[in-house]
Amino acid sequence: MIDNTNRIKVLFKLYLSNAISNDDYQELLLLLDVDTIPDTLSNQFKELWSQSAVESIAPSDAVWDDKMKSLINQLQEIPVKKLSPRFNIKWVAAAAVLFFVSTGIYYALKDREVPAIAKNNTAKTDTAKGVLPGGNKAVLLLADGTAIVLDSSSNGSIASQGATNVIKLNTGQLVYRSADGKNDVVLFNTLTTPRGGQYQVTLADGTVVWLNSGSSLRYPTVFAGAERRVEITGEAYFEVAKKTNQPFKVKINLASGQGGEIVVIGTHFNVNAYDDEPAVNTTLFEGSVKVNNAAGTNFIKPGQQLQYNKLKQNKIDNNPDMEQVIAWKEGRFQFENADINQVMRQLTRWYDIEVEFKGNITTHFGGTIPRNVNILKVLHLLEATGEVHFKVNDKKITILP
């Protein structure tokens, strides 16, 4: 197979900059045949897309819309059976290669409507238009049992917990600040995000925690004693304030009661510990951590991920996709060889929807989609692969081959 990567990159950049000639445009269409797409093209398109964004060379909305409709129409019938099996996905058209698998959907980034691709697709279903993406939503449970709905509360000081003030910033996060240096009263608060919610909190020691949807964090209002201890359910990203003489410990709460514990001094890491996921994944970005669970004790280094599965077994992945791990924190979905169940679990949490499967779908998906788009746009893009179809009834999504 001839590697046309460099030529495709040049033509694609001309296409984005609205400077492509008719002859070059026809050449691009020919080169985008699946038989000529190298396996490495996905990452190179990502690089090109980032470069294009920096250089601000994208065409106007109207020009882009016309080009995309034309491109999709002309590429709709490209054969897909000869695509390299390494990707474990069959693309309906090269447009899907460029914009679903590789770059993250230009339409979604620009918050435009996606053109209809599949027949009888979700574009004709209006009932899901009210299913909006999640946002900064959480409930703060104080030590005395008072519950504060943060997304509807005003900014500023919202509570006093002993000598600590709880402040809601206009950026949509909580901050705990001790008043007058007093920190002798230790009370416990719990921050809970619903499905369709996320939140950020700065604890009394300066540790910053991001909570994903359907998660909770229990923590003291001040950290006294020899250690700092918190508890989580769901998923959270930690940037732990370094205190050598006061280690930070995270207890992972699972329904089984055997989620384990993470011990750190000062570090950045992500914990994914949803009960409906096949494993508890602890991914280290900076520093070092020790993970204790029923399978034993493991130390992991930056760039490693410890996977603790349902069989109570530990496995260290030395090359996890770090961008994919924190994509939720950065405001996007990012899939790499993900089955439909994995995809829908993430969508269920963020859009607060119910899903039902009918039929066996073995296709694996990859790509990046912003989390700030309507559910209909996400379903459009998945349907564009030609491997899955959705029926929508209000907040219930039925998935079919």
N, C-alpha and C positions, 0 to 999 in steps of 0.2 A: 504493500500500500504506500502510495506517495504521501509524504508529509507536507501538507500545504499550510501548516500552521502560520508561518510568518506572512504569507500572502493573504490568508483570511483575516489576520489581525489588521493588516494595512487597510484592506477593503472595509472591514467592519468599522474602523476608526473614521474612514471617509464617510461611511454611512451615517455614523453618529453626528458628524460635523456638518451634515447636509451638503457635502462637497463631492459626492460620488456621481460619476458620469453614468449614462445609460449602459455603456459597454461594461464598465466596472461592476455595475449593479447586477447585470446578467451573469458576469463571472462569479460574483459572490453567491448567487443562487445556485450555480452549478457546483461550486466548491463545498457548499453546505450539504451536499448529498451525504447520507450517513456512512457510505463506503469510504469517504475521504476524510472523515473527522478523526484525528488522532485521539487516543485515550487520554492524553495529557491536556487536551484543549480546554477542559473545564476550568482548571486553575489559571491558565493563561488568559481566558476571557475575564475571570475575576480581576486579574491584575490590570487588564486593559480598561475594564469598567471603572475601577478606582481611579486610574489615570485620567480617564475621560471626565469623571466627576470633578477632579481638581482643576482641569483645564477649562471646564465650563463650555464644552463644545457641542452639547446636545442641541438638536434642532428645536424649532418651535413646536408647541402642542399640536397645531393643525397638521404641520408637515409630518410629525412623528406618527400621528394617528393614521394618516393616509398611507404612509409607508408600511406600517405594521399590518394594516388590513390587506394591502397588496401582497406583502411577504407571506402572510399566513395563507391567503388564498392560493398562491402559487406553490407553496410547499406542502399543502395539505396531503397530497397523494404520494409523497416520497415513501418508498418502501422502507420498513423498519426492521425486518427480520435479520439483517446482516450486521446489526450494531454489536460492537464488542460486548461479550457477556460480562466483562469486568464491572460494568455499571449496573447490571441486574435490573434494567429498565428498558421498555420499548417506548420510543418517543414517536408521537404522531407526526411531528414535523420538526424541521430544524429550528423553527421559532421556539419550540419547547426546549431544545438544547441550549439555545442562547439565553433565554429569559426565564425558564423555570429551573433548569438544572444548574446553570452556570452563574447567572448574574443576579438573580433575585427579583425579577419582574420590574421592568422600568415603569410599567403602568401603575403598579402598586406603589412604587416609590413616589410617583408624581400624583398619586391619589386620583387616577383617572379610571373611567370605566373600561373594562376589558372587553374586546370584541367577542361576540358569540362564536364559539368554535364547534362544540359538539351539538348534534341535533337534539332537540327536546331537552336542552340543558337547563341549568339553574337560572339562566338569565330570564327565563319566562316565569319564574316563581317569585312572587312578590312577598310571600309571607315571612321570609327571612331577612328582609331589608331592615327590620328593627333590631336584628341581632348584631349589636355593635361590639367592637373590641373592648377589652378590659381597660382599666386605668388605676389611678391611685385610690384604692378602696381598702379600708381596714377598720377593724374594731379594736379599741384599746380597753382591756379589762383591768381596772385598778385593784389595789389590794383589798379595798372594802367591798368589792363586788360591783362597783359602778362601771357601766359600759359606756364608752364614748365612741360614737360613729364618726370616724375621722374625716370621711369625705364630705360630711355635711356640717362639721364643726368649724368655727371661725379660727383664723390664725392667731398666733400669740400664745400666751400661757393658758393652758387648758386644765391643769391640775397641779396640786402640790402633793408630793409623796414624802412624808417626813420633811427633811431639809432639802429635798430635791424638787426643782421645778420641771414640769413637763411642758415643752414648748413645741407648738406646731408651726413650722416655717411655711412661707408662701410657696416654697419649692415642692411642697408635698412630702415632707419628712418630719419625723419627731427627733427632738434633741433633749437629752437629760442633763440638767446643770445643777450642781450642788450650790446651795445658797450659803454665803458667808463662810465657806470652807467647812461647814458642818456636814458630816456624813455618817453619823452614829446610828441612824435608824435605817434598818434594812427591810424593805418591803418588796414584794414581787408583783410585777405587771406581766400581762400576756398580750401580745400583739397578734391578731389573727386576720389573715386575708381570705376573703371568700373566693369562690370560683369567679374569674373575671376581675380579680383585684391583684394589686402588688403594692408594696410599701417599703420605705427606707427609714431606718432608725439609727441614731447615734447614741450609744449607751454612755453611761456615766464615766467610763474610763477612756472614752474616745473611740472605741471600737465601732465601726460602721457595718451595719447588716442590711442587705437587700433581701426581702422576702418575695418569693414568687407566689402565684395564685394558689389557693387551696393549701396554705401553709400557716404555721404559727411559731412564735418565739416566746418563750417564758424566760424572764431575766430579773435580777434584782435591780432596784433603783439606785443602789450604790454597791460597789464591790469592796467588801471588808474581809479580812482574814487572809489565809495563805493562798487562796485560789479564787479564780473567777469562773463561775459555772452558769451555763445557760442550757435550755432545752429547746429542741426544734422538732416539728413535724413538717413533711413536705420538702420544699427546696429553699435553700438560702445561700447567699454568697457573703463571706466574711472578710473584712479587712481589720484584723485584730491589732489593737494598740500594743506595742511591745512593752512588756513589763517582766523582766527576767526573773524576779523573785515572786511573781504572782502568775503562775501559768493559767491559761484560758482553757476551759474544758467545755465541750459541746456534747450533751447527751442526745442521742438520736432516738426519738420515740416512734416505734412501729407498733402495729396492732399485736404483733407476736411478743412484744416486750423485749426483743433481742436485737435492737438496732445498733447497740454498741456506743462507744464514746470516742471523741477526738480530743487529743491533748496538744495544745500549741503554746508558744510563748509570744510570738509576733509573726503573723503570716497572712497570706491571702489564699483563700481556698473556697471551693464550691461543694455543697453537699446536696445530692439529690436522693431523697429518702421517702418517696411516695409509696404507699402500700400497694398500689396497683402496678408499680414498675417491677421488672424481674430482678433488680438488684439495687442495693444502696451503693451509690458511686460517690467517692470522695476524691476530688481533683485538686491538686496543689499547683498554685501559680507562683508563689513566692514563699521562701522560708522553709520550714520543715514541720511535719506533724507526725504524731504517733496515733494509730487507730487501734483501739481495743474492741474486740467483739467476740462472739462465741467461737469463731474459728481461730482465734489467737491474736497476737499483737504484731502489727506491721508498721514500719517507718516508710514514708514515701517522700520522694524528692520533687522539686519543681518540674513540671512537665509529665508527672506520673498520675495515674488514676488507680485507686484501690476499688475493686468491685467485689462486693459481698453479696452473694446470691441467696436464693430461697433455700438452697441445700446447705446453707451455713458453710460455704466455701469462700475463701479469699483468692483473688487473682489480681496481680498488678499489671496494668497496661502501661507500657513504657512510651507509647506513642498515641495518646488519645487526641481527638480533634479539639483543641483548646478553645477555638472560636465557637465551635458548636456548643460546648459546655456552657458558656456564658452568653450565648446568643439571646436568651430570654432577658438577661439583665441589660443588654444593649438595645433592646426593643425590636427583636426579630425572631422568627422561627428559622432554624437552620437544620436541614435534614441531610444525612449522608447514608445512602443505602438503607433507608428506614422503611419498615413494612407499614401497611396501612393502619394497623393497630397502634403503633407508636405515634404515627402522625395524628390520629384522631384523639389519642389520650391528651396530647398537648392542646389541640383545638378545643377539646371538651373543657379543660380547665380555664382556658383564657376567655372563651366566648360563653361559658356557662350553658352549654347545650347538652342534649341527650342524643346518643347515637345508637343505631341498630344496624347490625350486619346481616345481609342476605346474600348468600353465595360465598364462594371461596375466592379471595383475591390474593394472589401470590406475588404481585409486582412490588418492587422496592422503589422508593422515591428519593430524589435528592434535589436540593436547591434552597434558596433563601427567600423569605417573604416577610415584609414588615408586619409587626404586630398591631399596627394602628389602622388596618384596613377592615372594611366590612366583611363578614363571613362569606357573603356571596362571591366576593372577588377571590377569596382563597379557594372556594369550591370550583369556581371557573378554571383556575389555574391547574388544579388537580385533574379536572375533567379533560383539560387540553392534552393530557398524555394519552387519552384514548383507552386507558386501562381501568377506569373507575367512573361510576355514575352516581349521582346523588338525587334523592327525592327529599324535598324540604317541606315540612309542615310546622310552621311557627319555629319553635326551638328544638324540634326533633328532626334529626338528620338520618335518613336511611341510606346505607352504602351498598351499592350493587356493582358487580363486575361490568 
